[in-house]
C-alpha cells in the first residue's frame, strides 16, 4: 500500500509509471510532473467483462490549518489526498458492484447539477407568473415587486439551493425597507413559486414554511366610513371645487351607485336605460348576491337625465360618457381622468381636514 511520503516524493520520469495502492487504486506519475489518481475496475456488459479506468483526480497534500470548507472546495476542484482518494475508490467500488459505471454516474451527476444551477428562482418565478390568468397590469405589478424585493437577493440562486435563511433575509429586508404589506406579498409569492418548483421536481421543500411567522402579521387598515355629519360638507365641496367635468362626473357616478372607479371611468352610453332607470354594467359578477344591473336612485336618474340633455348632441358621435375614453376621439392619457386634479379620495381627505379644523 502507498504512503503519503512515497506519493509526495515520487519524481517524474521519461515515461508515465504507476504506484499501486490496492483494490484497483493507483497513482499515475506523468512526465510533466502531474500525479493523478486512477481506479481500475471491471464491469460486465452484454455478457462480456470489460476493463475500464475511472479518473478520480490529482494528488495533493492538505494545507496546514485547512478548514472543512477549504477541503471541500479543494475536492470539488479535483484534488485529493491519499486518504480521500481511497474514500473515492470505496464509493466507485460500490457503484461497480451495482453494475454502474462510476465515470458515467459522475457525468450524469454533473449534468444534473448544471441543470439545477440553470433553474434559478427568477426563472421559476417568471414561469409561475406566466401561468397565472391575471390581468397584465396585475402581473406587471407583481413582477415589479419581485424585481425590487426578491430577485436582487435570491433571483440568481438555483431554486433547490435556497434555504430558510435566504428567505428570512428577504422578508426582514422587505419589512424594514418596504413595509409589512410588501413583505407579506413577497412571502406569499415566494411560497407559490416554490410550490411550482416542488410539483415539477425542481425543489424538494418550501423554505418559506419554517420562517412564515418570522415577521409580524400585516394589520389591514380600513378607510374610515364617512359620518352623516360630514357627507353634506363633502358634497358642497364637490360643487364648489370647479374641477374637470370628467372627474366630477366619475365621482358622482361612484357616489350615487357605489360602483368601482374603473366602471365609472369606462361607462358607455349604451349601458344606461334612463327610461327604466337601469345601468347594466358589463362583466358584473354573476352570483346570487350580485344582480347584473344597478337600479338608479331617483337622484341618480335625474343626474343622468341632465347629462343626457347637456350632452345628447354627442351621444351619436361618442360611445363613452367621459371625454377621452372613446375610441373615436383623439387619444388622451388615462391619468388625465383617473388621476385628475380632484377625486373621491381627495374629497375624503378634504372633509377630514375640515373636520379637524372645526
N, C-alpha and C positions, 0 to 999 in steps of 0.2 A: 504493500500500500504506500501511497505517496505521503510525504510530509510537507509541511509548508516551507521548510528550509530548502528542500530539494526543488520544489516548484520555483521558489524565488531565485535560486542560484542557477537554474537551467539556462545555458547560453545558446544562442542561435548558431546553427551550422550551415554548411553549403546547401544541404537538403533538409526538408522537414523531417522531424522524428517525433516519436510518441513516448510519453511517460505514463505507464498503465497504473491505474489505481485499483481496479477490480469491479466486477459486476457490470462490465461494459463501459465504465467511465475511464477516460484517459485525457491527458493534456498534450496537445499538439503544439510543438515549438517550431515556428516558421523562420525561414532565413531572415526576414525583415524584423525579427525580434518579437513578433506578436505571439502570445501564448493563449491558445483557445481551448476551451473545454468541449469535449465531444462525448457523446453517448452512443455506443454501437448496440443495435438491437436487431432481432429477427422477428418478422411479422408474417404470418401465413395469410396469403391472399390467393383466391381462386385455386385452392388446393396445392399451392406451391409456397415454399418458405423463401422469403426474400429478406436479404440483409440490408439494413439502412443505417444512416447516421443522423443523429439529432444534434444540432449545434446549440449548446447551452449558452455560451457567451465567452468573454475573455477572462483570463485570470488576473486577480489584483490582490493587494493587501488592504485590509481595513485600516483607515487612518486612525491615528491615536485620538481618543476622545470623540469618536464618531457617534452621533445620536441615532436613535431608531429611524427617525425621518430621513436622516442622511443616508443610512444604509439602504432604506427602501428606494430612495432616489437613485442610488448607485446601481442597485439591482435592476431597476426599471431601465437604466441605461445600458444593461447587458454586461455588467462587470461583477464577477463572483469570486469570493474566496474559496478555498478548498472545501471547507465545511458546507458552504452554501451550494457549491456545485454538487456535492453528494446529496444534499436535500433535493435538488432539481432532478438528479438521477433517480431518486426514490419515486418522485412524482411521475416521471416518464415511464418507469418500470410498471407502475400501477396502471397507466393507460395502455401499455403494450399488453398486459395480461387481459385487458378487456377487449383486445383486438383493435385498439385505436392507435393510429399513428400520431405520436406526440408533436411532430412537425406540423401536420395538418390541423391538429387541435389548436396549437398556438396561432396558426394563421386564421382560423375561424374566430378565435378569441379577439385577435387584433381587429378583424373586420367588424365584429360586433361592437367593440369599443369605439371604433371610428364612427359607426352609425349612431351610437348613443351620444357621442360628442357633437355630432351634426344635429341631433334632435334637441335643440335648445328650448328653454322655456318660452322665449319670444316666438319661435316658430310654432310651437303647440298653441300658444295663446292666440296667435293670428288665425290658426286653423279653427280653434274653438269659436272665435268671433265670427268667422265666415259661415259657420253652421247655424248661427242664430238668425231667426226670421224677423229681426228687429228692423225698424226704420233706419235708413242710412245715417240720419243725424244722431240717433242713439248709439249706433256702432262707432261713429266718429268720436263722440264724447267719451265712450268707454276706452277706445284706443288711445285717446289723448291722455286719459288718466293713467293708463298703463305706461305710456311713454314718459310721463312726468315722475311717477312714483315707483313703479315696479321694475321696468326694463333696465334703468341705469344700474340697479343693484344685482339682479339675477337674470336679466334677459339673455345674456350670453352664456349662461351656465347650462350644461346638459340637464335636462329635466329630472333624470334619475339621480343626479348627484346633489340636488338641492335638499338641504336639511332643515329641521325646525329652527335652528339658529339663524339661517339665512332669512327665513320668513319673519322671524321675530325682529330682525334688524329692519326689514322693510316696514313692518307695522309700526314700530316705535318711531321711525323717522317720519312716516306719514302722519301719525298722530301729532307729532311735535310741529311739523312744518306745514301740514295741510289741514289738520283738524280731524276730529273723530269721525266725521261723516265720510271723508275721503278714505280714512284708514279702514272703516267698516266695508266700504265698497271694494277696496283693494283686497281685503280678506276674503270676501265672497267670491270675487273674480278669480283669485289665485286658487281657491279650493275647487272651483268649477273647472279650471284648466287642468289641475292635477287629476280630477275625476276622469276627464277625457284621456289623459295620458295613461292612467291605470287601465281603462277599458280597452285601450289599443296596445297594451303590453309594453308601453314605453316608460312606465314607472311602476313601482311596487306599492308605495304607500302615499298618503296625502300628508305632507309635512305641516300643513296648516292646522290640522286637528289638534296636535298636542299643545299649540300655543293660541288656540282660538279664543281663550278668555284672558289673554295676557294684557289686552288693552281694555279700559272701561267701556261699557256699552254706550252707544250714542243715544242721548236722550232727545227724542223728537220734540221740537219746539213749535207748537201750532200757532198760527197767527190768531191774535185775539179777535173775537167777534165784535162787530160794531154794536154799541149800545144804542137804544132808541133815541137817547138824548143827542147823539152826535150825527144821526142819519140826516136830519133836516139840514144841519150846517154843511154836511158833505155835499148834498145836492145843490145847495145855494152856491157853494164854492165852485161846483161844476159849471153852473150857469154863468158865473162871473169870470171864469177862467180865461175865456177867449182863445182857447187852443184851436188846433186844426179841426175841421169838421169831421175828418175820418176818425180821429182819436176820440172825440166826444161821442160820435155815433157808436163806435165799438164799445165804449164804456157803458153807454145806455143799454145796448143790447145785452151785455153781460149782467148789468144791474137788474134789468127787468125780467130776464129769463134764466139767470144763473147758468148760462152756457159757458163753455170753455172759451178762452181767448182766441184760439185758432178757429173755432166755429163762428165767432163774431166777425173776425177779420176776413174770413174766406166766405162769408154769407153771399148767396146769389139771389137775384130777384125771383127766379123760378122756384125757389124753396118756400116762398111765402104765399099763402092763400088768405088775403085780407078779408074776403067775404066770409070765410069760415073761422077767421081768427086763429089760423094754424100755421106754424113754422115746422116744416118737415126737414129734419137735419139728416143729411146723408151719413151712412155708416154709423148710425146710432146703435149702441149695444142692444142686440135683440134678446133681451132677457125679460122675465116676468115682471121684474121690478122697474124696468125701463121701457116705457112706451116708445113707439117710433116717431113721435111728434111732440112738440111743445104747444100747449094751448095758451093763447095770449091772455094776459090780464087786460082789462079794459083800457088802462093807461097805456100799456104796450101797444095795443091796437091803434089807439089814437095817434101815438108817435109814428108808427109805420104808415098810417094813412097820410100823415103830414109829409113824411119822406116821399110817399108816392105822388103827392100833389106837387111838391117842390122839385122833384127830380124825375117826374114822369116822362118829361120830354126826352130823357136819355136812356130810358129803360130799353127801348127798342135797339139802341146802339150798343149799350154796355150790359154785360151779364152780371157783373159783380156789383154789390151795393157800394163798397168803398172804392174810392178813386185809387188807381194804381194796382188793383188786383185783377183786372180784366185782361184776357189775352189779346183783345182788340185795341187796347190802349198802349201808348208808349210805356215801356218798362220803367218801373220805379223800384227803388230798393225797399224791401220789406221793412227794414229798420225805420223808414220814414213813418210807417203806420204803427208797427208793433211797439217801437221804442221812440215814439213821438215825444213832443215836449210835455205831454200830460198823459197820465194813465190812471187806471183804478188804484194801483199801488201808491202812486203819487198822491192821489186824493186821500187815501187812508192815512198816509204819513202826514198830510196837511191837517187832517182832522185831529190826529194825535198831538200835533204841535199846538193847535188852537186850544185843545183840551188842557194841555199842560200850562198854557199861559193864563187860563181862567182861574 
